[in-house]
Amino acid sequence: MKLADNKATLSFSNGTPSVDLPVYHGNVGPDVVDIRKLYAQTGMFTYDPGFLSTASCQSAITYIDGDKGELLYRGYPIEQLATNCDFMETCHLLLYGNLPDAAGKADFTKRVTQHTMVNEQMQFFLRGFRRDAHPMAIMTGLVGALSAFYHDSTDINNPEHREISAIRLIAKMPTLVAMAYKYSMGQPYMYPKNNLSYAGNFMHMMFATPCEEYVVNPVIERALDRIFVLHADHEQNASTSTVRLCGSSGTNPFAAIAAGVACLWGPAHGGANEACLNMLEDIQRMGGISKVGEFMNQVKDKNSSVKLMGFGHRVYKNYDPRAKLMQETCKEVLAALGLENDPLFKLAMALEKIALEDDYFVQRKLYPNVDFYSGIVQRAIGIPVSLFTAIFALARTVGWIAQLNEMIGDPEYKIGRPRQLFTGAVKRDVVPIGQR
Ligand code: CMC
């Protein structure tokens, strides 16, 4: 970051002397006012719940221009990455900052592939869960439990540990998600098949059984790979900030990523894909497209808590570029599977059209986000709705790790410790229990 020529001056109406605050430029995007010394200089904090105006770190990984609807990983537009690169190249890009050449890609893929199995004990850990447990409950447990199995990669301050834990996490997430699914189905786990691609191997672990040969459908393989690319990173979103905050205490990488999984689960974040599909199914049950108007009235009613899931974003005030790509993939997958007339897809298109023309959405700049179409693709592929967010977690793992490693390497990083505006009781004396 570069110091700007101008500075910010904060003045007070009560005679407190004003203070000058440095301003920095990033390479693109809004400038930032550096308030780190504000408390020391004035005895005051800033107040910004939800981080509406606060940059929590400097980062060189992902950039979003919310007004333009632009998403760049290490400078490359998401459209180009989704069209020309696969998930392994994207992982390499996010982790190391550059797109690999053919040899670099082969080497990276081999390193990941060598770690796809999980410790055999993991299945006994999994067995402790109810069969109907939510996959995200299982994933939170399994990812955290990795730190109990891989003691040689838990020191966040050791670059070799960080590297091996990164490769392990990327390699093992598909195995863990597929194990959670197989467990819920009461089917035997399928071991990874390392001659398959990252997405192909995941499909095999999910859908194959020991009884029959499983052939990977290349259209679905490509669609899954694209889902992974589109979800790989998204700058300082809630789960990534959780990973950074958790990791800032020096905890091990597996524990920090487990915290990210837990945060992602919420319906305002990664859980929106599951919530969106459930919403579409509910509207379909109520009568489908003919009920869209009624549903929209509920969404716009401030006394109802109904939201149009898969719509709106803190940063995008334009069409989420991932939603556009996801809609394309959705069409391709449905066509390849002969599901062009899928009623939920038609319903989603109708909802989108109405929302984009409705004043409520136009005024608030609410557009479809990545979750609006991803559920329809995943459902067509045969992935159960409750597993959608686990697939998001699988794909986002590389982004979490890249951001965590960037933080550890940042000389300005400190343990994260927000302050507060206290509104509770001030000091008072405990009254003995008999007199309360
Ligand atoms: N349906 C109806 N109204 C909405 C929606 C929606 N999906 N999203 C925002 N609004 C309204 C909101 O009620 C508020 O209205 P008003 O100004 O009258 O109070 C206004 O739009 C601004 O919204 P906000 O809640 O202040 O915005 P935020 O930045 O705090 O929240 C959000 C962003 C994504 C949590 C929110 O848009 C939302 O809940 N969307 C639905 C859930 C969803 O699809 N989440 C996935 C996000 S993308 C995947 C990811 O990276 O996690």
Boltz pocket constraint, residues with backbone or C-beta under 6 A from the ligand:
constraints:
  - pocket:
      binder: B
      contacts: [[A, 234], [A, 237], [A, 267], [A, 268], [A, 269], [A, 270], [A, 272], [A, 299], [A, 306], [A, 307], [A, 308], [A, 309], [A, 310], [A, 311], [A, 312], [A, 313], [A, 314], [A, 315], [A, 364], [A, 366], [A, 369], [A, 370], [A, 371]]
      max_distance: 6.0
